[in-house]
Amino acid sequence: MDKKQIKYKVILISIVISLLALTGFELLISKPLIYKKYPSLKYIEFSQLPGLEFKSECCNYQLIDPLLGWALTDKQIKEKGYMVKNNCIYLNSFNNPDSQDTLRIYLSGGSTTDVGYNAKNWPVILLDSLKKQSINVELYIAAVSGYSTSQEFLKFMRDGIHIKPDIVISYNGANEILYPSYVSIFEYAFYSRALFAEQSAIVLPNTIFLLKEALEINQPIDLKSLSDSTEYVAQWEKNMISWNAISTVYGSKFLGILQPVMNSNFRPTEEETKNYRYLFEQYPNFYKDAIDITTKHDFLVNEYNLLDSVGKNVFHDHCHIKDEYQYIVANSILKLILKSSSTLEI
């Protein structure tokens, strides 16, 4: 091997070593450094970000909603056999031709109310119960899996007010401890990725980002941090009070229902305790304060212990009720509706 070949070989080896070093720096060192300086950018790792789908156990939410984060498309809803009206799943019953009155109800919540998530959720049973009462009714089901009351409230402001419902119901609690903010993690992830992409490069993005920082080439832009997770009770109460005030102004009766979730009364298995450890740690803190708040406002209803008397575990995970027990929730809400309705003679 002559000197020229040796020289090329040394250069080649040097290049390979340099590339390996850069790759190692990119993967192992630069990312933690970036996240330490810019905590908001950690959300670019949000698992749903690469695609245009927010995936839950039963659904792919294929609509990106700039205000709320995600939703089912109209096509998805229709494929499930439902009508769409005002960006809500629309159910109705007009089986009483002798009555000129129609009770219009707006139902909000997360996956435990979303019939797009589970076709056997309690709103479907509620509709049947209202039929048996010979009540003409329109149900606007605005619930979407994963929504907290912050998203629910914004959706009502956009999609619910002009429906002019007689009764507005938010069935909530399970999702409140996840992110007490009007910006969901899904939306935050998009902003984070956009910020990172603007200040980085296609090749070795983390390393280039840090290099620009060192050379002061990057714009001093960062994202406002999400609310502290300890603020979830205050956020929930603020949403409930504001929602009630706005509903009242527009002539609607508002009910904020604090939903039941799995707790120690239902003796979760060791596997369930492991899988939902964070939720089981946070639920008691949230519900203790939230239950106390329900005693101070007549538009709030505490249903946390609704299922305790059943005597067996009615949940198939931390908050979703088994299909055969959905009627208990439906019956309880039916009583609240009959009591609250100003259009019926009860």
C-alpha positions as CSV (number, residue, x, y, z in Angstrom):
1,M,0.0,0.0,0.0
2,D,1.6,3.3,-1.1
3,K,1.5,6.6,0.8
4,K,-1.3,8.0,-1.3
5,Q,-3.6,5.0,-0.5
6,I,-2.7,5.2,3.2
7,K,-3.5,8.9,3.2
8,Y,-6.9,8.3,1.6
9,K,-7.5,5.5,4.1
10,V,-6.7,7.7,7.0
11,I,-9.0,10.4,5.6
12,L,-11.8,7.9,5.2
13,I,-11.4,6.5,8.7
14,S,-11.3,10.0,10.1
15,I,-14.5,10.9,8.2
16,V,-16.2,7.7,9.5
17,I,-15.1,8.4,13.1
18,S,-16.3,12.0,12.8
19,L,-19.7,10.9,11.5
20,L,-20.0,8.4,14.3
21,A,-19.0,11.0,16.9
22,L,-21.6,13.5,15.4
23,T,-24.3,10.8,15.4
24,G,-23.5,9.9,19.0
25,F,-23.6,13.5,20.0
26,E,-26.8,14.0,18.1
27,L,-28.6,11.0,19.7
28,L,-27.1,11.0,23.2
29,I,-26.0,14.4,24.2
30,S,-27.5,17.3,22.1
31,K,-31.2,16.4,22.8
32,P,-30.9,16.5,26.6
33,L,-29.1,19.7,26.4
34,I,-31.8,21.3,24.2
35,Y,-34.6,20.0,26.5
36,K,-32.8,21.4,29.5
37,K,-32.6,24.9,28.0
38,Y,-36.0,24.7,26.2
39,P,-38.3,22.5,28.2
40,S,-41.2,23.1,25.8
41,L,-39.4,21.3,23.0
42,K,-39.7,18.0,24.8
43,Y,-43.3,17.8,23.4
44,I,-41.9,17.1,19.9
45,E,-41.6,13.6,21.2
46,F,-45.4,13.3,21.8
47,S,-46.2,9.9,20.4
48,Q,-49.1,11.0,18.2
49,L,-47.2,13.8,16.5
50,P,-45.7,12.2,13.4
51,G,-49.0,11.3,11.9
52,L,-52.3,13.1,11.4
53,E,-54.2,10.8,13.8
54,F,-54.8,10.9,17.5
55,K,-55.2,7.2,18.4
56,S,-57.2,5.9,21.2
57,E,-58.2,2.3,22.0
58,C,-61.1,2.2,19.7
59,C,-60.7,5.1,17.2
60,N,-58.3,7.0,15.1
61,Y,-59.2,10.7,15.4
62,Q,-58.3,11.8,11.9
63,L,-59.4,15.5,12.1
64,I,-56.8,18.0,13.4
65,D,-58.8,20.7,15.2
66,P,-56.7,23.9,15.5
67,L,-58.7,25.0,18.5
68,L,-59.2,21.7,20.4
69,G,-56.5,19.3,19.1
70,W,-58.4,16.4,17.5
71,A,-61.8,15.0,16.6
72,L,-63.5,12.5,14.4
73,T,-64.1,13.6,10.8
74,D,-67.7,13.9,9.6
75,K,-66.9,10.9,7.4
76,Q,-65.8,8.8,10.4
77,I,-68.9,9.7,12.3
78,K,-71.2,8.8,9.4
79,E,-69.4,5.5,8.9
80,K,-70.3,4.7,12.5
81,G,-74.0,5.2,11.6
82,Y,-74.5,8.7,13.2
83,M,-75.7,12.0,11.8
84,V,-73.5,15.1,12.2
85,K,-74.9,18.5,13.2
86,N,-73.0,21.5,14.5
87,N,-69.8,19.5,14.8
88,C,-71.6,17.1,17.1
89,I,-72.9,13.6,16.9
90,Y,-76.7,14.1,16.5
91,L,-79.3,11.8,17.9
92,N,-83.1,12.5,18.1
93,S,-86.4,11.1,18.9
94,F,-89.8,12.6,17.8
95,N,-92.1,9.9,18.9
96,N,-94.7,12.1,20.6
97,P,-96.7,13.8,17.9
98,D,-99.1,15.3,20.4
99,S,-96.3,17.5,21.9
100,Q,-95.0,20.6,20.2
101,D,-92.1,20.8,22.6
102,T,-88.7,19.4,21.8
103,L,-86.0,19.1,24.6
104,R,-82.6,20.0,23.2
105,I,-79.7,18.6,25.2
106,Y,-76.0,19.3,24.7
107,L,-73.8,16.5,26.1
108,S,-70.1,17.0,26.7
109,G,-67.3,15.0,28.1
110,G,-64.4,12.7,27.2
111,S,-64.4,9.0,26.0
112,T,-66.8,8.0,28.8
113,T,-69.5,10.1,27.0
114,D,-68.3,9.8,23.4
115,V,-70.5,7.4,21.5
116,G,-68.0,7.6,18.6
117,Y,-65.5,5.9,21.1
118,N,-68.0,3.4,22.4
119,A,-71.4,3.0,20.8
120,K,-72.8,1.6,24.1
121,N,-71.9,4.6,26.2
122,W,-74.6,6.0,28.4
123,P,-76.0,8.7,26.0
124,V,-77.5,6.0,23.8
125,I,-79.3,4.5,26.7
126,L,-80.4,8.0,27.8
127,L,-82.0,8.5,24.4
128,D,-84.0,5.3,24.8
129,S,-85.1,6.3,28.3
130,L,-86.3,9.7,27.0
131,K,-88.2,7.9,24.3
132,K,-90.0,5.8,26.9
133,Q,-90.9,9.1,28.7
134,S,-92.6,10.2,25.4
135,I,-90.3,13.2,25.2
136,N,-89.3,14.6,21.9
137,V,-85.6,15.2,22.2
138,E,-82.5,16.2,20.3
139,L,-79.2,15.1,21.7
140,Y,-76.0,16.9,20.5
141,I,-73.1,14.7,21.7
142,A,-70.1,16.9,21.7
143,A,-67.9,14.6,23.8
144,V,-64.5,13.5,22.3
145,S,-62.1,11.0,23.8
146,G,-59.3,12.6,25.7
147,Y,-60.9,16.0,26.2
148,S,-60.7,17.8,29.5
149,T,-63.2,20.4,30.6
150,S,-60.9,23.1,29.1
151,Q,-61.4,21.6,25.6
152,E,-65.1,20.9,26.3
153,F,-65.7,24.5,27.4
154,L,-64.0,25.9,24.2
155,K,-65.9,23.6,22.0
156,F,-69.2,24.7,23.6
157,M,-68.2,28.4,23.0
158,R,-67.6,27.5,19.3
159,D,-70.1,24.8,18.5
160,G,-72.7,24.8,21.3
161,I,-74.0,28.3,22.1
162,H,-75.9,28.8,18.8
163,I,-77.6,25.4,19.2
164,K,-79.5,27.1,22.0
165,P,-79.8,23.9,24.1
166,D,-82.3,23.7,27.0
167,I,-79.8,21.7,29.0
168,V,-76.0,21.5,28.9
169,I,-74.3,18.6,30.6
170,S,-70.6,18.2,31.1
171,Y,-69.7,14.7,32.4
172,N,-66.2,15.0,33.5
173,G,-63.4,14.4,36.0
174,A,-61.3,11.6,34.6
175,N,-59.2,13.7,32.2
176,E,-58.8,16.8,34.4
177,I,-55.4,15.7,35.9
178,L,-53.7,15.2,32.5
179,Y,-53.2,18.8,31.4
180,P,-55.0,21.7,33.1
181,S,-54.7,24.1,30.1
182,Y,-56.7,25.5,27.3
183,V,-53.9,24.2,25.0
184,S,-53.8,20.5,24.7
185,I,-50.6,18.5,24.7
186,F,-51.4,17.6,21.1
187,E,-51.5,21.2,20.0
188,Y,-48.5,22.1,22.1
189,A,-46.6,19.4,20.3
190,F,-47.3,20.9,16.9
191,Y,-46.1,24.3,18.1
192,S,-43.0,22.7,19.6
193,R,-42.1,20.9,16.4
194,A,-42.7,24.0,14.3
195,L,-40.4,26.0,16.6
196,F,-37.7,23.4,16.5
197,A,-38.0,22.9,12.7
198,E,-37.7,26.7,12.2
199,Q,-34.5,26.9,14.1
200,S,-32.9,23.6,13.0
201,A,-32.0,21.6,10.0
202,I,-32.9,18.3,8.2
203,V,-29.5,16.7,8.9
204,L,-28.3,16.4,12.5
205,P,-31.1,18.7,13.6
206,N,-30.2,18.7,17.4
207,T,-26.5,19.4,16.7
208,I,-27.3,22.2,14.2
209,F,-29.7,23.7,16.7
210,L,-27.1,23.8,19.4
211,L,-24.5,25.2,17.0
212,K,-26.8,28.0,16.0
213,E,-27.4,28.7,19.6
214,A,-23.6,28.9,20.3
215,L,-23.1,31.2,17.4
216,E,-26.2,33.2,18.4
217,I,-27.8,32.6,15.0
218,N,-31.2,31.4,16.4
219,Q,-34.0,33.7,17.2
220,P,-34.6,33.9,21.0
221,I,-38.0,32.2,20.7
222,D,-39.5,29.8,23.2
223,L,-43.0,28.6,24.0
224,K,-45.0,29.6,27.1
225,S,-45.0,26.6,29.4
226,L,-48.1,24.6,30.0
227,S,-49.9,25.1,33.3
228,D,-48.5,23.4,36.4
229,S,-50.2,20.0,36.8
230,T,-51.1,20.9,40.4
231,E,-53.5,23.6,39.1
232,Y,-56.0,21.0,37.8
233,V,-58.7,21.6,40.5
234,A,-58.6,25.4,40.1
235,Q,-58.8,25.0,36.3
236,W,-61.7,22.6,36.6
237,E,-63.6,25.0,38.9
238,K,-62.9,28.0,36.7
239,N,-64.3,26.1,33.7
240,M,-67.4,25.0,35.5
241,I,-68.2,28.4,36.9
242,S,-67.6,30.1,33.5
243,W,-69.6,27.5,31.6
244,N,-72.5,27.9,34.0
245,A,-72.4,31.7,33.7
246,I,-72.4,31.7,29.9
247,S,-75.1,29.0,29.7
248,T,-77.3,31.1,32.0
249,V,-76.9,34.2,29.8
250,Y,-77.9,32.2,26.8
251,G,-80.9,30.6,28.5
252,S,-79.5,27.1,29.1
253,K,-79.5,25.1,32.3
254,F,-76.0,23.9,33.0
255,L,-75.0,20.8,34.9
256,G,-71.4,19.8,35.7
257,I,-71.4,16.2,36.7
258,L,-68.3,14.8,38.5
259,Q,-68.0,11.3,37.1
260,P,-67.1,8.2,38.9
261,V,-63.7,6.6,38.4
262,M,-62.1,3.4,39.6
263,N,-60.9,3.8,43.2
264,S,-59.9,1.6,46.1
265,N,-63.6,0.6,46.7
266,F,-63.4,-1.4,43.5
267,R,-60.2,-3.3,44.5
268,P,-58.1,-2.8,41.3
269,T,-55.9,-5.6,40.4
270,E,-52.1,-5.5,40.8
271,E,-51.8,-5.0,37.0
272,E,-54.4,-2.2,36.9
273,T,-52.6,-0.5,39.8
274,K,-49.3,-0.7,37.9
275,N,-50.8,0.5,34.6
276,Y,-52.7,3.4,36.0
277,R,-50.3,4.3,38.8
278,Y,-50.2,8.0,38.1
279,L,-53.9,8.3,37.8
280,F,-54.5,6.4,41.0
281,E,-52.1,8.7,42.8
282,Q,-53.7,11.9,41.5
283,Y,-57.4,11.0,41.5
284,P,-57.8,11.1,45.3
285,N,-56.2,14.6,45.4
286,F,-58.4,15.9,42.6
287,Y,-61.6,14.4,43.7
288,K,-61.2,15.3,47.4
289,D,-61.1,19.0,46.5
290,A,-63.6,18.8,43.6
291,I,-66.2,17.0,45.7
292,D,-65.9,19.8,48.2
293,I,-66.4,22.4,45.5
294,T,-69.6,20.6,44.3
295,T,-71.2,21.4,47.7
296,K,-70.8,25.1,47.0
297,H,-72.5,25.3,43.7
298,D,-76.0,24.1,42.8
299,F,-75.1,23.5,39.2
300,L,-72.4,20.9,40.1
301,V,-73.4,17.3,40.8
302,N,-71.2,14.8,42.6
303,E,-71.6,11.3,41.1
304,Y,-68.2,10.0,42.2
305,N,-69.7,7.3,44.4
306,L,-72.6,6.5,42.1
307,L,-71.4,3.0,41.4
308,D,-70.1,2.0,44.8
309,S,-73.2,0.2,45.8
310,V,-73.0,-2.3,42.9
311,G,-70.7,-4.5,45.0
312,K,-68.4,-5.5,42.2
313,N,-65.8,-3.8,39.9
314,V,-67.9,-2.1,37.2
315,F,-64.9,-0.7,35.4
316,H,-62.7,-2.3,32.7
317,D,-60.0,0.3,33.2
318,H,-59.4,3.4,35.3
319,C,-62.6,5.2,34.2
320,H,-64.5,3.4,31.5
321,I,-67.6,1.6,32.7
322,K,-68.4,-1.9,31.5
323,D,-71.3,-1.8,29.0
324,E,-73.7,-3.7,31.2
325,Y,-73.5,-1.0,33.9
326,Q,-73.9,2.1,31.6
327,Y,-77.6,2.1,32.4
328,I,-76.8,3.3,36.0
329,V,-75.2,6.5,34.7
330,A,-78.0,7.0,32.1
331,N,-80.7,6.6,34.8
332,S,-79.0,9.0,37.1
333,I,-78.6,11.6,34.4
334,L,-82.2,11.1,33.3
335,K,-83.4,12.0,36.8
336,L,-81.3,15.2,36.7
337,I,-82.7,16.1,33.2
338,L,-86.3,15.6,34.3
339,K,-85.7,17.6,37.4
340,S,-84.0,20.4,35.5
341,S,-86.1,20.7,32.4
342,S,-88.1,23.8,32.2
343,T,-90.0,22.6,29.1
344,L,-91.7,19.6,30.8
345,E,-94.4,19.3,33.4
346,I,-92.9,16.9,35.9
